[in-house]
Amino acid sequence: ADRLVASVWVQDTLYFWNSSREDCVKKLRLLPLRAPGSGLEVAVVEGVLAGMLTLPQPPFATVYYATVLVELCKLDFRYPAVVAEAMEVLFERVHEMDNEAVGRLVGLFEIVLANFGFKWVWEDWAPVLETADLREGTCKKLFIYEVFSALLRASYKERLLDVVPATLHKFIPDAPRHFFKWDVKRLRDKEMPAFRTAAEAIYNCIRSGQFAPDE
């Protein structure tokens, strides 16, 4: 009962102070709460994650809950360990979660890790490669792939290869490639559209960073 009351109190604070993330974080740090057998930070993190994982639809977007946790971690040294432990517990249970909740958890990992230099105990994910349970192993491998795909959008492949152990490199997708519709080589043997010259000029200006005064 105490844990439920604490969670509701946290979610009410998130709701009434959603217009200002900074004020919301201040209020959360002042709540007279504590989870059974632990401190305020555990109750707050549990409440934030409970709101984010609400089905079928949470009150706010994943980015709101994730950025609140990021701000808490930056302002209070007690929060990073609690957030990391909670995220690891959710990872261990990802095969039991609804697909919608898993997608939100991927978004949480993306935002939190991107804000803290992709620092994570990646070695803890290596045992997934040897998981005997097919369903659990498949769900976790897919989750890892989705997390790396999301991180790739927030960074670049070489950065991920530097911070992630080699055993997990196969889960990192290929880097996205740009597609220029009027590429010279691709259209060499085709009829050039009338605006091809202008498109190529603009493209070259963007790449070089040099623009004429009248452009």
C-alpha angles and dihedrals in degrees: 000000000000091000091051093049091049092050092050092048091052093048091049089054090050090051100047095042099039093116091069119036092190093054091045091054091049091052092047092054090053099049113124092232141121132174115238107281094003144063140271094276092061092050092049095048092047091050094049093049092045089056093047093050095046112134138254091008131352119222091247141024121276091249091065095055092042095051091048089056091047091053091048090052092050094049101041125039091209095066105064094066092046093048092047092050092049092050091049091050090052090049090055089054098041092111089060096049131096114258091242091054091048090055091054091048089054089054090050092052091048095053098040096046093043090055094051103045095266089288110167139134091256092172088071088069095054095085088066087079090065100039110140095203105085096204095047093044094048093049093049094046090051090048092052090050092050092049092051090046089054093046089050088062090053095045138359135276098253090056092053092047088055097053102033120077116252091245089068098042092099089067092059108095124224116280113263115257127214119241118212109192094205097047111163097224094046093050098037094112096035133084110272116234117238092251094047094102093052092047092051092049092052091047092052091048091053092049094047097038090225120125131177116238092251095048 
